[in-house]
Amino acid sequence: MSDCHGCGSGPQTATRPARATVHRVVAIVGPPNSGKSTLFNRLTGLRQKTANFPGVTVEHHVGKAHLPSHHDIDIVDLPGIYSLNPRSEDEQVSHDALHGKMPGLRRPDGVILVLDATNLSRHLTLAANILSLRLPTLVVLNMADDLHKRGGTVDAEALANELGAPVVLVSALTGEGVNAVGRFLTGGIAVPRPVELPVLQDVPACRQWARQVSREAGYTHPTPPLWTRRLDSVFLHPFWGPVVFVLVVGTVFQTVFTGARPLMEGVEALVGWVGGGLRLMLPDNWLRSLLVDGVWSGVGAVIVFLPQILMLFLFIALLEDSGYLARAAVIADKTMARVGLQGKSFIPLLSAYACAVPAIMATRTIESKRDRIATILIAPFMTCSARLPVYTLIIAAFIPEKPFIGPLLGTRAAAMLSLYVLGFIAAVATAKVLKSSVLKSEKTPFVLEMPPYRMPTLQSVGLRLMDRAAAFLKRAGTVILGVSVVLWILASIPLVNGAAPPIEHSLAGTLGRAIEPVIKPLGFNWKIGIGLITSLAAREVIVGTLGTIYGMEPDKDAVGLQKALQNDLTLGGAVALLVFFAFAMQCMSTLAVVRRETGGWKWPVLQFTYMGVLAYICAFVAFRLLS
């Protein structure tokens, strides 16, 4: 599998000698799910999220391939595409990059075209588009090990003759054959020999050409594994499919809430031990107050929830890498169609459970502009990981843990799951209103290739969790840290007899009391009001804010944050706070991305106002019902 067929000089191929003095740019392009991002990671050593469904990579990513005895080569990972006729934003990115129209990126010196060897007949239609560019091209048949394991065959040398370009069989996942790609880059980039290509605008002609080339290359399609067919008969069943999906989601949330508890308690004990040590080590002055009461109380209150967030992403990674989430997208397509959206909207909405920012960027895969805007407007309703610390804190403080559905689901996990469902219902209802009025458009079909089921690798899942932990800690060390410092300053002035005032009489307390009349009907006091203001920077900041506020109250030093909240909130107020965070747009980063993606302030202002009003009304109703 390591031979590069057609890479050498000869009647079918012309080559450019390697020029060590020239800094080259090579683009990796291919259909979604072809494994091009995995190959990109292998060549550059960079970690990048890969997935079993299209829509994850929506921008180009650049890394350097460090090759011996040669200058570094810039490798550009382009979005997954099926053709170079741009119908969506991500296809436009690939089109512009390959034609030299991408700002800040010159036209590539060569192309690595990655095709899935197990779907070659279908993926070869893209080869016609790429070879027509007349750029030096290497055709990489990825997942060749899977092809042979499942009884498929292909004659790489015959395929190279048909395409007029070198062909190499690889497995980017295991690394087998990838050395041939490196030798190709260092030994010179092959220029495709002119071959007869179909008229690219004629889709049937492209498909006919692809089938003919496949036959000439002796390609036989691999047989789907028996267990894949058996699993799909359940997971894609009209009745059992949704049932399994609900059971999977319920199990995930129950495990996240119970399984992460010991780790959270361990982190909480560590945070308390470090804070106590700092308090003993430092003299009783403003610096100790800043570091312990301000910074550590704020940041530490959020870090406690890292194990729970990582456990949630562990399950997401396992479900995603195994291929199950692609089946979930098919199950959800019918629901999407009922509210006027297409199945492609499910992919960004699913990724919004991690963060709304990349989810909004992932809407670039949606061809219809109106569908894309509708998906952008409802994406923040999906419960992102930033809400998880807020939900966990309030639920653990006010809801005792009891069996809800036997041992499968407890009351706390059920409460958490209900908040996720609440956000989803709000998203669906909003989409229905938008798609039946201002954003009404024609229905478009949903096409999604089903990837084979695969065993998630320890490396892939481990790197995913490392990246998530790094992102969380970076946020804690920047946004939350900055807000904690500013909040400590506001809570320490104006000085009274040279000392910080009682927090309720500080500038922060004054600000909280100023908005208290507005939020009092929701069951919130001035402390919650301060948290609502600071959480505009990032939703989870409210946890750090409350940690700082209660940490600066002399009589609350030894009282846990949950106990302190129980003293200041009723059950109705606690539920109202959960409902408010389920609906409100408490994230300026998301608003900034919405403005960029929609090209103005009209939609983000409408989105912020609508979500804020909805959050206030629903929180008011929840408080009144429980009071």
C-alpha positions, 0 to 999 in steps of 0.5 A: 500500500505504500507504492505511488502509482504514476508518481515517477517520470514516464509517458503518463506523467511529467514531474517538476523537480523539487526546488528547495529554495521555493516555499510551496503550498499544497492543498488537501481537498476531498469529499466529506468523510474521506479522511482528509483532515486525518491525513492533514494531521498526520502530515503536519502533526497538528491536532484538528477535530475530525468527524463522521459527518460533513460541516465540521471543517468550514474554513481552511486550516494551514499547517507545515509538513516538516520534511527532511532535507527540504524547506517546510511545505504549507499544507492547507486543509480545505472544507469537504466538498462534492464539486467545485460549483459553489452552492454553500459557503464552505464550497466557496472557500474551497473554490476560492482557495484552489483558484487563488482568490482566497485572501492571504493565501496564494494559489496552491502549487499542488493538490492532494485529492483525498478520496474514500476508497470504499466509495470510489465510484461516487467520489470520483466525480470530484476528481473531474473537477480537480483535474480540470484545474491543471494543477499538479495533483496526487490522488490519495485513495484513503481507507484502503485497508477497509476496502481490502478487509471488506472484499473490495478491489482497485487497480491503482496503476490502472486508475492512475492511467485513467486519471493521468495523475499519480495514485497512492493507496493509504490508511490515514488512520493507521499511517500505512502508506502515508510515507508515499505522500511524503516522498511525493512532496519531497520528490517533486509534484506530478503534473496530471497528463491531459485526459478526456474529462466530462463537461463539469456542469453536466452532473449526469455526464460526470457520474457516467465518467466516474463509473466508467473510470471505476470499471477500467480501474477494476474497482469492486465495491466493498461489501458492507459488514453484516453487523453494520447492516444489523445495527442500521436496521435498529438505529435507522428504524422508524420506531426503534431508532428514536427510542434508542436515541432517547435511551442513549441521551438519557444514559449519557446525562445520568452518567455525566451527573453521577460518574463525574461527581467523585472527580468534581468533589476531588477538584473542589477539595483541591481548589479549597485546599489551595485557597486555604493555603494561599490565605495562610501564606499571604499577609492580610492585605489587599493582595491576599484579598485580590488573589484569594477572594477575587481571582481564586474564588472566581476561577476556582468556582468554575474549574470545579466543573471541568470533570463533568464537561470532559465526561460529556465530551467523552460521550460525544466523541465516542458517539461521533467517532463510532458513526452513530451521530450520523444516524442521529442526523438522519433520525432528526431530519424528519423533525427538521422538515416539520419546522421548515428546515433541512437535515443539514441544519441538524449538524450545526445544531448538534455541534452547538451543544459544544459551543454556538460559535463554531456551530454558527460557522458550520452553517456555511454547509447550508446552500439556502441563505434563508435556511442558513440564517434561520439555523444561525438564529436558533443555534444559541438555544441549544444547551452549550457546554458554558451553561453546564456549570450554571445548571449543575450548580443550581440543580445540585443546590436545590434538587435532591438526588432520587431515582426518577426512572429506576436506576436509569435516570435520577432526578438531577439528571432528569432536571438537566435533560429537561433543560436540554429539551427545553432549549431544543423545543424553543429552537424548534418553535422559533424555527417554525415561526421564522420559516413560516414567515420572514424566512420562508423558502422552498424545501431542499433534499437532505443527502448524507453519506452513512459512514461505516461504524468504527471503533473510536481510537484512544488517540482520537478521543484523548486528543479531543478531550485534551483540546476541550480541557485546554479550551476550558482552562484557557477561558478560565484563565482569560475571560473568567480571570479578567472578570473576577479581577474587575469584579473584585475592584468594583467590590472593593471601592469606594474605600471606607476608612481605608478598607473595602466597604461591605460588598452590598455598599460597594460599586458592584453592589450599587450596580446590582441594586440598581437593576434589582427592581427589574429582576426581583419579579423573577425571584432574583436579588442584587447578587444574581443581578451582578452575575447576569451582567458579568455573564454577558462576557460568557455564560459560565462567568456567573458561577465565578462571579457568585464565588467572588461575591460570596467569598468576599462576605465575611460570614460566608467564607466557610460556607459553600457556594451551594449553601450560600445560594440556598440562603438567597434563592427560593426554589422558584427563583432557582428554577427561574434562573435555570429557565432564564439561562436556557433561553437568554443570549448571554454570550457576546462572542456568539453575537459577534460571530452572528454579526460577521456571518450575517453581514450586519447588526440587524439579525444579532440585535433581533436575536439578542432582543428576542431571546432576552424577552423570551427568557424574562417572560418564561422565568417570570412564569416559572417563578410565579408557578412555583411560588 
